[in-house]
Amino acid sequence: MTGGTGAEGVLVVVATPIGNLDDLSPRAARTLAEADLVVCEDTRRTRKLLSACGMTAPPLLSANDHTEAGRIGAVLERLRRGETVAVVSDAGVPGISDPGERLVRAAVGEGFDVTVVPGPSAALSGLVVSGLPTGRFFFEGFLPRRGAGREERLAALADEEHTIVCYEAPHRLARTLADLAAALGGDRRVALCRELTKLYEETWRGTLAEAVRRVAEVAPRGEYVVVIAGAPKSWIVDDDHLTTAVSRLVAEGSTTRDAVAEVAAAYDVSKRRVYDLATRGRDANRG
């Protein structure tokens, strides 16, 4: 895989362990050992990983959240020489709430091959042990820490019907759970997955309200994957469905008032919303 032959270079995205070093695949280890350059989030952590696996570290180049954009030119130059450049983060898959996305985008834009060595993922690991539906899910990653951006994301999550996966640091977990409970409802199911694949791995399951109480009693430790149940279908029913339901009941002999009350109760929405839709449809038919 070494360069210098005049061939086009290759950027390889390499997943690394999220805690247990045994999870580094043989292919990942071989790729890192043979790379001409390894771009990493923290050179000290990557050098420690390689040393623990019995490898002599190839040249390392740091590219964290603050410096990734500035490293693009150097990486592209290495690729133009025909070299193989591996990209890793401190843990998991680069580009997923970690640096790497901008390097990949730049390499793709220049026409270089980009390949992946898959492996550990905190998001997927938390999802599959949560006990919540896994068929479709929404990955939120880290919520904005403050301001309107955080409020907007929380409001959007309240209506998200698929299982939601978030990341959170221990010192911010209590506030995030309180905000999630306020925005999504305290009865929403949640799994708190901490230290996945590590010695003190733990998954706690309950409601958001119970989670708020738990972290007030037991100080959070370690990095968390927070997996939250999606919104019940009744919370996101569309206007056309409500209008059709009222019209069907009226056609069967119910008064508009009774039909509105029954539909509002059945779909857990406000009577005002259903009444406005019903009268709007009635007025349109008269017109």
Secondary structure as GFF3:
##gff-version 3
##sequence-region A 1 287
A	DSSP	beta_strand	10	14	.	.	.	ID=ss1
A	DSSP	three_ten_helix	21	23	.	.	.	ID=ss2
A	DSSP	alpha_helix	26	34	.	.	.	ID=ss3
A	DSSP	beta_strand	37	40	.	.	.	ID=ss4
A	DSSP	alpha_helix	43	52	.	.	.	ID=ss5
A	DSSP	beta_strand	60	62	.	.	.	ID=ss6
A	DSSP	alpha_helix	68	80	.	.	.	ID=ss7
A	DSSP	beta_strand	84	87	.	.	.	ID=ss8
A	DSSP	alpha_helix	101	109	.	.	.	ID=ss9
A	DSSP	beta_strand	113	117	.	.	.	ID=ss10
A	DSSP	alpha_helix	122	129	.	.	.	ID=ss11
A	DSSP	beta_strand	137	141	.	.	.	ID=ss12
A	DSSP	alpha_helix	147	158	.	.	.	ID=ss13
A	DSSP	beta_strand	163	168	.	.	.	ID=ss14
A	DSSP	alpha_helix	170	184	.	.	.	ID=ss15
A	DSSP	beta_strand	189	194	.	.	.	ID=ss16
A	DSSP	beta_strand	202	207	.	.	.	ID=ss17
A	DSSP	alpha_helix	208	217	.	.	.	ID=ss18
A	DSSP	beta_strand	224	228	.	.	.	ID=ss19
A	DSSP	three_ten_helix	233	236	.	.	.	ID=ss20
A	DSSP	alpha_helix	239	251	.	.	.	ID=ss21
A	DSSP	alpha_helix	256	267	.	.	.	ID=ss22
A	DSSP	alpha_helix	271	286	.	.	.	ID=ss23
###
